[in-house]
Amino acid sequence: MSVHSLGYVRIASPAPQRWHTLLTEVVGLMPVEGPTPGAQHYRFDDHPARLVIVPGEVAGLEAIGLQVQSRPSLEALAARLEGAGIAVAGATRDEARTRSVLALLRFTDSAGTPIELYCGPVLDHVPCVTPHVSGFVTGEQGMGHVVFTTPDLDASVAFYRDALGFEERNQMLMPGGGMAFLSPNGRHHTIALMQAPGPAALMHVMVQMSSLDDVGRALDRVARHGFDLMFTLGRHTNDHMVSFYVYTPDGSAIEVGWGGIEMPMPSSLSVITRPSIWGHRYAPFVPPA
């Protein structure tokens, strides 16, 4: 048994209103009412909100939600985690409702990242309306990908591979450490891990749009709404995604992309020596006044 896909990401932020402008007016997600009081919920597709911004004094990851296919899969993964010495906390039916899912388990990964395993997303069957964007690539590939840090890259790779059934796709060598790219499905990477000291921190969340024109028009909207780029438009070496990165209000980023390759299962591991074929020029973060 393994994880099916990335289902949702929940982010705590002291600047939720600025997030709202970024996610609706630039990225083009659909804002909806949700089960967490005071939080902002955003849909990509027919699933419940895949991105949730929760007001908080300190910015950071509240949870990464990983979808599994069924209750037996959830139970099997819980047993595997407990066998590996990971404490798994069950959730009540009411707690599962706060995630719009049927069943939910919580734990922290080997680097301390808060992870939620779930099955049975609760669909409301109201069409997802995204007037700025023709659509997002989700389905069997999940909502996109998420990148975060770990103080021990090898241990984190082993955890996601052996405990959760992810396939390691790439390593990238970097001064002082490196990165690893893993996925349980055809998306090239569902998570990427970057070696860095200290507690786990969110680097970026990627959303994949249905057309290159969607990406170009989103890029036009970045400056129009007063946001700054982290990386200019470029194309990655590993997943071939054409994308740009826009800073969030908290200094992390949203990667907006198109054209990522779909990988066969299983696929072979390789090492990349540079992140991009072209573009992706870095623009340092300047905190707002």
C-alpha positions in Angstrom: 0.0 0.0 0.0 1.2 3.5 -0.7 0.1 7.1 -0.9 -2.0 8.0 -3.9 -1.4 11.7 -4.3 -0.9 15.1 -2.7 -4.4 16.1 -1.7 -4.1 19.4 0.1 -1.7 21.9 1.8 -2.6 24.0 4.8 -0.5 27.0 5.5 -0.6 29.3 8.6 0.0 33.0 7.8 -0.1 36.4 9.6 -1.1 37.9 6.2 -4.2 36.0 5.0 -5.8 38.8 3.1 -2.7 39.3 0.9 -2.7 35.5 0.3 -6.3 35.9 -0.8 -5.4 38.4 -3.5 -2.5 36.2 -4.7 -4.5 33.0 -4.9 -7.6 34.4 -6.5 -6.4 37.3 -8.7 -3.0 36.0 -9.7 -3.1 32.2 -9.5 -6.9 32.0 -10.3 -8.1 29.6 -7.7 -11.8 29.4 -6.6 -12.4 30.8 -3.1 -15.1 28.8 -1.2 -16.6 28.4 2.2 -14.9 25.7 4.3 -15.2 23.8 7.5 -12.3 25.6 9.4 -13.7 28.8 11.0 -11.7 31.9 10.1 -9.6 30.1 7.4 -9.6 30.7 3.6 -10.4 27.8 1.4 -9.5 27.5 -2.3 -10.5 24.9 -4.9 -8.6 23.7 -8.0 -11.1 21.1 -9.2 -13.9 18.8 -8.1 -12.2 18.0 -4.8 -12.7 19.9 -1.5 -10.4 22.9 -0.9 -6.9 21.8 -1.8 -5.2 24.9 -0.4 -6.2 26.4 2.9 -4.7 29.5 4.5 -5.2 29.6 8.3 -4.6 32.9 10.1 -1.6 32.6 12.6 1.0 34.7 14.2 3.8 32.7 12.8 4.0 31.7 9.1 4.5 28.0 8.3 3.2 24.7 7.2 0.1 23.6 9.2 -0.2 20.3 7.4 0.4 18.4 4.2 -2.5 16.2 3.3 -1.7 12.9 1.4 -4.6 11.0 -0.1 -4.8 7.2 -0.1 -7.3 5.1 -2.0 -9.3 3.4 0.7 -9.7 2.6 4.4 -7.7 -0.6 4.1 -4.9 1.4 2.5 -5.1 3.9 5.3 -4.9 1.2 8.0 -2.0 -0.6 6.2 0.0 2.6 6.1 -0.7 3.4 9.7 0.5 -0.1 10.6 3.7 0.4 8.5 4.4 3.8 10.2 3.9 2.4 13.7 6.2 -0.5 12.8 8.8 2.1 11.8 8.5 3.8 15.2 6.3 6.7 14.0 3.5 7.7 16.4 0.2 7.9 14.5 -2.7 9.8 15.9 -6.2 8.9 14.9 -8.9 11.5 14.3 -12.5 11.7 15.3 -15.3 11.9 12.8 -15.7 15.6 13.6 -12.0 16.2 13.1 -12.1 14.5 9.7 -15.0 16.8 8.8 -12.7 19.8 9.3 -10.7 18.4 6.4 -13.8 17.5 4.3 -12.7 13.8 4.3 -14.1 10.5 5.5 -11.1 9.3 7.6 -7.9 10.9 8.8 -4.7 10.1 10.5 -1.9 12.5 11.7 1.8 12.1 12.3 5.1 14.0 11.8 7.7 12.8 9.3 11.3 12.1 10.2 12.1 15.8 9.9 9.1 17.0 11.9 6.9 18.0 9.0 3.2 17.7 10.0 1.5 15.1 7.7 -2.1 14.0 7.4 -3.1 10.8 5.7 -6.7 10.6 4.5 -9.2 8.8 2.3 -12.7 9.7 1.0 -12.7 13.4 0.0 -16.2 14.8 0.5 -17.3 16.1 -2.9 -20.0 18.8 -3.0 -20.6 18.6 -6.8 -20.7 22.3 -7.3 -18.7 23.1 -10.5 -15.3 24.6 -9.9 -15.2 28.1 -11.6 -11.8 29.6 -12.4 -12.5 32.6 -14.7 -8.8 33.6 -14.9 -7.6 30.1 -15.8 -8.8 27.4 -18.2 -8.1 24.7 -15.6 -5.5 22.9 -13.5 -3.8 19.6 -14.0 -4.8 17.4 -11.0 -6.7 14.1 -11.2 -4.6 11.1 -10.6 -1.5 13.4 -10.2 -3.0 15.2 -7.2 -3.0 19.0 -6.6 0.6 19.6 -7.7 3.8 19.4 -5.6 5.2 20.9 -2.4 8.8 21.5 -1.6 10.1 21.8 2.0 13.4 21.5 3.9 14.9 18.7 6.0 18.0 18.7 8.1 18.8 15.1 7.0 18.0 14.5 3.3 19.0 10.8 3.3 16.7 10.0 6.3 13.8 11.9 4.7 14.2 10.2 1.4 14.2 6.8 3.1 11.1 7.7 5.1 9.0 8.7 2.1 10.3 5.8 0.0 10.1 3.0 2.5 7.2 4.0 4.8 4.9 5.8 2.4 5.7 4.1 -0.9 7.0 7.1 -2.9 9.4 6.5 -5.8 12.6 8.5 -5.8 12.9 10.2 -9.2 15.9 12.6 -9.0 18.7 13.8 -6.8 20.3 17.2 -7.4 23.7 17.9 -5.9 24.1 21.3 -4.3 26.8 23.0 -2.2 26.3 21.9 1.4 23.7 19.4 0.6 21.3 18.6 -2.1 17.7 18.0 -3.2 15.6 14.9 -3.8 12.4 14.6 -5.9 9.8 11.9 -5.2 6.3 10.8 -6.2 3.8 8.0 -5.7 2.2 8.6 -9.1 2.8 9.9 -12.7 3.6 13.4 -11.7 7.4 13.8 -11.8 7.5 14.9 -8.2 4.8 15.3 -5.6 7.3 16.3 -3.0 10.8 17.6 -3.2 13.1 17.8 -0.2 16.0 20.3 0.2 18.7 19.7 2.8 18.9 22.7 5.2 19.6 23.1 8.9 16.8 23.7 11.4 13.2 22.7 11.5 11.3 21.8 8.3 10.2 24.9 6.4 8.0 25.4 3.3 9.9 26.5 0.2 7.1 26.5 -2.4 3.8 24.9 -3.6 3.4 24.2 -7.4 0.2 24.5 -9.3 0.1 23.2 -12.9 -2.2 25.0 -15.3 -3.8 23.5 -18.4 -2.2 25.7 -21.0 0.9 27.8 -21.6 -1.3 30.8 -22.1 -2.7 30.3 -18.6 0.8 30.7 -17.3 1.6 33.7 -19.4 -1.6 35.5 -18.4 -0.9 34.7 -14.7 2.6 36.2 -15.2 1.0 39.3 -16.5 -1.2 39.5 -13.4 1.8 39.2 -11.0 3.0 42.8 -11.5 -0.6 44.1 -12.0 -1.4 43.1 -8.4 1.8 44.2 -6.8 3.6 40.9 -6.3 7.2 40.1 -6.9 8.9 37.1 -8.7 11.2 34.8 -6.9 12.3 33.2 -10.2 11.6 34.4 -13.7 10.0 32.2 -16.4 12.1 29.1 -17.2 12.0 25.4 -17.9 13.2 22.7 -15.5 15.6 20.0 -16.4 13.9 17.2 -14.5 10.1 17.6 -15.1 10.4 19.9 -18.1 7.9 22.3 -16.5 7.7 25.8 -17.9 7.1 27.9 -14.9 7.7 31.0 -12.8 7.8 31.5 -9.1 5.9 34.3 -7.3 6.7 35.3 -3.7 3.9 34.7 -1.2 3.3 37.3 1.6 5.4 35.1 3.9 8.5 34.8 1.8 7.8 31.2 0.4 6.6 30.9 -3.2 3.9 29.6 -5.5 5.3 28.0 -8.6 2.9 28.5 -11.6 3.7 26.0 -14.3 2.6 24.1 -17.5 3.8 21.2 -19.5 5.3 18.8 -16.9 6.0 15.4 -18.1 4.1 12.3 -16.9 6.4 9.6 -15.6 6.0 5.8 -16.2 5.7 3.6 -13.1 8.2 2.4 -12.2 10.8 4.8 -13.5 14.6 5.0 -13.1 16.5 7.3 -10.7 18.8 9.9 -12.1 21.0 12.8 -10.9 20.5 16.3 -12.3 23.4 18.9 -12.2 21.4 22.0 -12.8 17.8 23.0 -12.1 16.8 24.6 -15.4 17.3 24.2 -19.1 16.8 28.0 -19.5 15.4 30.9 -17.4 14.5 30.8 -13.7 16.7 33.8 -12.9 16.6 34.4 -9.2 15.2 37.6 -7.7 16.1 38.0 -4.0 13.2 38.7 -1.6 12.7 42.3 -0.5 10.4 42.3 2.5 7.4 44.7 2.2 7.7 48.0 3.9 
